[in-house]
Amino acid sequence: MRVSLLQPKIKRGNVEQNLETIQRLMKRSIGDLLILPEYVLTGSLVLDKEANVHDWAARCREAKTQIHIIEGARA
């Protein structure tokens, strides 16, 4: 089994752009198991005291439905 550790440059709060970055990295990876960091879609909420947590959670739920797992990889 090949493991790919994916470390995208995350833009805090920009779920849509982070999703695009993740998809690009996933397409180029060669691993059978792809590992992404915690808070990969939003960045750390702890650093943003003005964050609308409910909005970010809803956008993350939607983004997760759009993630396309490449054939042969495991999520």
C-alpha positions, -999 to 999 in steps of 0.1 A, spaced: 0 0 0 13 35 -9 3 63 14 2 99 2 3 127 28 -13 157 12 -5 191 26 -24 218 7 -19 255 13 -51 262 31 -68 296 29 -86 301 62 -124 304 57 -123 298 19 -139 264 17 -145 265 -21 -109 273 -29 -95 248 -4 -117 221 -20 -103 230 -55 -67 227 -41 -75 194 -24 -89 180 -57 -58 191 -76 -35 174 -51 -56 142 -51 -55 140 -89 -16 142 -88 -11 118 -59 0 82 -64 -10 68 -30 -36 42 -23 -44 59 9 -47 97 9 -42 116 42 -53 152 46 -48 175 76 -74 183 102 -95 214 92 -84 211 56 -115 228 43 -117 258 66 -83 262 83 -83 266 121 -114 282 135 -95 290 167 -76 318 150 -107 336 138 -128 350 166 -153 365 141 -159 333 122 -195 322 116 -190 286 127 -225 276 116 -219 289 81 -185 272 78 -200 239 90 -228 241 64 -203 250 36 -180 221 47 -209 196 46 -217 207 11 -180 206 0 -176 171 14 -204 159 -10 -184 173 -39 -151 156 -32 -143 132 -59 -122 103 -47 -99 90 -75 -104 54 -86 -83 30 -66 -77 55 -37 -93 52 -2 -106 81 18 
